[in-house]
Amino acid sequence: MVKPNQAHEDFARLVRIFCDSLIAKEADRGKALQSIRTALANLYAAAIVLPDVIGARYDDLPEDKAVNESRTTLIRSGLETLLPRSLYWIIYEPFREPPDEADCSSLINDLEEIFDDFYPGLLLLDSQPTEWSADVYCDWMDSRYHWGDHAIDALSALHKLQRDT
């Protein structure tokens, strides 16, 4: 475990690029999907090697729920316009014998969940970086399996969506 360092700041930059890719109003669907896919792949890859943080208070991060909900609504409407399809099938436990039945999942939901895990921390880093940086980075790493599962599922769906369009 380390104090927040350059690797964490670089990760925050990748978080911002991902969040911005969902907010952007790119007219070209192919470019928009590629931007989201690239940002998400870079974010996931960086998280694999990001060290855990010391110095966090482990408090819940303060957040403005109204701001988060309005931002999520904007993202949802943008993604509904951007994505020709959102629902896809997935097996959640691929190593189980016999395998689970396939479940229906939503690419829009995956991207929203990832955004919701990161966006409150970005707002704190923008407004009070010194006070909250350790807590934000710790929160992001603590939730890495939640957003990471959504990221892997979303990357697979985006890959196939781009391949087929």
C-alpha positions as CSV (number, residue, x, y, z in Angstrom):
1,M,0.0,0.0,0.0
2,V,1.3,3.5,-0.9
3,K,0.3,7.1,-0.5
4,P,-1.5,8.5,-3.5
5,N,1.1,9.0,-6.2
6,Q,1.6,9.7,-9.9
7,A,0.1,6.3,-10.8
8,H,-3.1,7.3,-9.0
9,E,-3.2,10.7,-10.7
10,D,-2.7,9.0,-14.1
11,F,-5.6,6.6,-13.2
12,A,-7.8,9.6,-12.4
13,R,-7.0,11.0,-15.8
14,L,-8.1,7.7,-17.4
15,V,-11.3,7.8,-15.3
16,R,-12.0,11.3,-16.6
17,I,-11.4,10.2,-20.2
18,F,-13.9,7.3,-19.7
19,C,-16.5,9.5,-18.1
20,D,-16.0,12.2,-20.8
21,S,-16.5,9.5,-23.5
22,L,-19.9,8.8,-22.1
23,I,-20.8,12.5,-21.9
24,A,-19.5,13.5,-25.3
25,K,-21.9,14.0,-28.1
26,E,-19.9,12.5,-31.0
27,A,-22.0,12.4,-34.2
28,D,-20.2,9.5,-35.7
29,R,-21.5,6.3,-34.0
30,G,-18.4,4.3,-34.9
31,K,-16.0,6.9,-33.4
32,A,-18.1,7.2,-30.3
33,L,-18.2,3.5,-29.7
34,Q,-14.5,3.2,-30.3
35,S,-13.8,6.1,-27.9
36,I,-15.8,4.4,-25.1
37,R,-14.3,1.0,-25.8
38,T,-10.7,2.4,-25.8
39,A,-11.2,4.5,-22.7
40,L,-12.7,1.5,-20.9
41,A,-10.0,-0.9,-21.9
42,N,-7.3,1.6,-20.8
43,L,-9.0,2.1,-17.5
44,Y,-9.3,-1.6,-16.8
45,A,-5.7,-2.3,-17.8
46,A,-4.4,0.5,-15.5
47,A,-6.5,-0.7,-12.6
48,I,-4.8,-4.1,-12.7
49,V,-1.4,-2.7,-11.7
50,L,-2.6,0.3,-9.6
51,P,-1.3,-0.1,-6.0
52,D,-3.7,0.1,-3.0
53,V,-3.7,3.4,-1.1
54,I,-2.9,4.2,2.5
55,G,-4.1,7.3,4.2
56,A,-7.8,7.0,3.5
57,R,-10.3,7.6,6.2
58,Y,-12.6,5.0,4.8
59,D,-15.5,7.4,5.1
60,D,-18.2,7.2,2.6
61,L,-17.5,9.8,-0.1
62,P,-19.8,12.8,0.1
63,E,-21.9,13.1,-3.0
64,D,-24.7,15.2,-4.4
65,K,-27.3,12.6,-5.3
66,A,-29.3,15.1,-7.4
67,V,-26.2,15.9,-9.5
68,N,-25.4,12.2,-9.9
69,E,-29.0,11.3,-10.9
70,S,-29.3,14.1,-13.5
71,R,-25.9,13.2,-15.0
72,T,-26.9,9.5,-15.1
73,T,-30.2,10.5,-16.9
74,L,-28.2,12.5,-19.5
75,I,-25.8,9.6,-20.0
76,R,-28.7,7.1,-20.4
77,S,-30.5,9.2,-23.0
78,G,-27.2,9.6,-24.9
79,L,-26.4,5.9,-24.8
80,E,-30.0,5.0,-25.9
81,T,-29.4,7.2,-28.9
82,L,-25.9,5.9,-29.6
83,L,-26.4,2.2,-29.2
84,P,-28.3,0.3,-31.8
85,R,-28.7,-2.5,-29.3
86,S,-28.1,-2.7,-25.5
87,L,-29.3,-6.1,-24.4
88,Y,-27.0,-9.0,-24.6
89,W,-26.7,-12.5,-23.2
90,I,-24.0,-13.5,-20.7
91,I,-22.9,-16.5,-18.6
92,Y,-21.9,-15.0,-15.2
93,E,-20.1,-18.1,-13.9
94,P,-18.4,-19.6,-16.9
95,F,-16.4,-22.1,-14.9
96,R,-19.3,-23.7,-13.1
97,E,-20.1,-27.3,-14.1
98,P,-22.6,-27.4,-15.7
99,P,-22.5,-23.8,-16.8
100,D,-25.2,-21.4,-15.6
101,E,-28.0,-20.5,-17.9
102,A,-27.3,-17.4,-20.0
103,D,-28.7,-14.2,-18.4
104,C,-29.8,-11.1,-20.2
105,S,-27.7,-8.0,-19.4
106,S,-27.6,-4.4,-20.6
107,L,-24.7,-2.5,-22.0
108,I,-26.3,0.8,-21.0
109,N,-26.6,-0.5,-17.4
110,D,-22.9,-1.7,-17.4
111,L,-21.7,1.7,-18.6
112,E,-23.9,3.6,-16.1
113,E,-22.7,1.4,-13.2
114,I,-19.1,2.1,-14.0
115,F,-19.8,5.8,-14.4
116,D,-21.6,5.9,-11.1
117,D,-18.7,4.2,-9.3
118,F,-16.3,6.9,-10.6
119,Y,-18.1,10.2,-11.1
120,P,-18.6,11.2,-7.4
121,G,-14.9,10.8,-6.9
122,L,-14.0,12.9,-9.9
123,L,-16.2,15.7,-8.5
124,L,-14.3,15.5,-5.2
125,L,-10.9,15.5,-6.9
126,D,-12.0,18.6,-8.9
127,S,-13.2,20.5,-5.9
128,Q,-11.0,19.3,-3.0
129,P,-8.1,17.2,-4.3
130,T,-5.8,17.4,-1.3
131,E,-8.5,16.6,1.3
132,W,-10.1,13.7,-0.6
133,S,-7.5,12.1,-2.9
134,A,-6.7,9.1,-0.7
135,D,-10.3,8.4,0.0
136,V,-11.3,8.7,-3.7
137,Y,-8.5,6.3,-4.9
138,C,-9.3,3.9,-2.1
139,D,-13.0,4.0,-2.9
140,W,-12.2,3.3,-6.6
141,M,-10.0,0.4,-5.8
142,D,-12.5,-1.1,-3.2
143,S,-15.1,-1.1,-5.9
144,R,-12.8,-2.5,-8.6
145,Y,-14.5,-5.9,-8.7
146,H,-17.9,-4.3,-9.1
147,W,-17.0,-1.9,-11.9
148,G,-14.4,-4.4,-13.2
149,D,-17.1,-7.0,-13.8
150,H,-19.2,-4.4,-15.6
151,A,-16.2,-3.3,-17.6
152,I,-15.3,-6.8,-18.8
153,D,-18.9,-7.5,-19.8
154,A,-19.2,-4.1,-21.5
155,L,-15.9,-4.5,-23.4
156,S,-17.1,-7.9,-24.7
157,A,-20.4,-6.5,-25.8
158,L,-18.8,-3.4,-27.4
159,H,-16.3,-5.6,-29.2
160,K,-19.1,-7.7,-30.7
161,L,-21.3,-4.7,-31.4
162,Q,-18.6,-2.9,-33.3
163,R,-17.6,-6.2,-35.1
164,D,-21.2,-6.6,-36.3
165,T,-22.0,-3.0,-37.3
